[in-house]
Amino acid sequence: MTVATSLVLLTPAGAIVCLAAVVPVSAAVLAVTRTRRVRAALGLSAPAGEIDLVAVAALAASVLLLGLAAAQPALARESSRRIRTDVQALFVVDISRSMDAAPGANAATRLDRARDAVRALRGAIPEVESGVATLTDRVLPDLLPVADVASFDRTVERSVRIEQPPPRSTALRATSYGALEDVAAGNYFAPSTGKRLLVLITDGESEPFDEARVARALARSRISLETVRTWGSREAIFDSSGRPDPAYRPDPRGALALSSLASAAGGRAFDEGELGAATADLRRGVGDGPTRSESERERDDLLLAPVLATLALVPLILLASRHGARGRRRRRRFPARII
């Protein structure tokens, strides 16, 4: 990615205010011209300090600064990056209630760790348009594949929550990997995309499903699968007071289920401790391919209007203090007499 910074005017028409700077200069020139004509008619010589250049310059500078502030200058950052045109990725995150399990009442939950894993994996393929979906007993999209990594991260942070939206089932374990067929049947990827990557982040605790059927559905839609499991054998679901839910018990069979699913779909399964290997495998899946250039401009990086408006006060303050000092000197030179 390449980044360039330039100065832009958000409201260029506001710069017309700068023309008002001509007013104090024109008034000063007109006053001097008239005064000279009167002196010439009376035969008087010009006094010292005929025109207060400092005052005129201060007024003109203040008006110019206000005019520039009205034009709202800003430092704009324009970034250009290469985006792959042949591949897209979809990160599907399990948000069923079992993902709320953690090793302790105040420890990071499985979903917390899953969000971290998603951001890390997405960050490893910045040139690939990527989307986010959530999984319970159905798959629902939160963000279709986009190039903007920041938008992706915001979606993961704000939208990927436990049972939001809730599953159709009321069971404690509402996850069903059979719902991944929805990805194969739905419009989650652009039709022209040749490589389609599905990354499933889950704890592996699913209701029974037909692995071969899901694998065939993914293969028909040219979707490659990678799974990452966030799970611990001593984890529990804690309520708001820190008490574990006695109805929940971790299911150790999840690793085998995910491994079988990934193998049937021609992919690989990883545990959260193998995130480096999962990242490398994802990069291999992305491979090399054609790209396009995409530019993005952010015009609100640094707004200069408040700074210029503040600076416009400086000449006026200096002018006021200068006239105040002159007045004090005059009073000391010509003290008032009490009659």
Protein Blocks (a to p, Z undefined) as FASTA:
>chain_A
ZZddddddfblmlmmmmmmmmmmmmmmmmmmmmmmmmmmmnopacdehkbafklmmmmmm
mmmmmmmmmnopaddddddddddfkbccdddddfbfklmgcfbfkbccfklmmmmmmmmm
mmmmmmbccdddddffbccdfbdcdfblklmmmmmmmmmcghiacdfbfcfblcdfklmm
mmmmmcfbcfklmbdcdddddehiacdddfklmmmmmmmnopacdddddddfkbccddfk
opacfkbccdfklmmmmmmmmmmnopacddfklmmmmmmmmmmmnmpadddddddddfkl
packlmmmmmmmmmmmmmmmmmmmmmmmmmmmmccddZZ
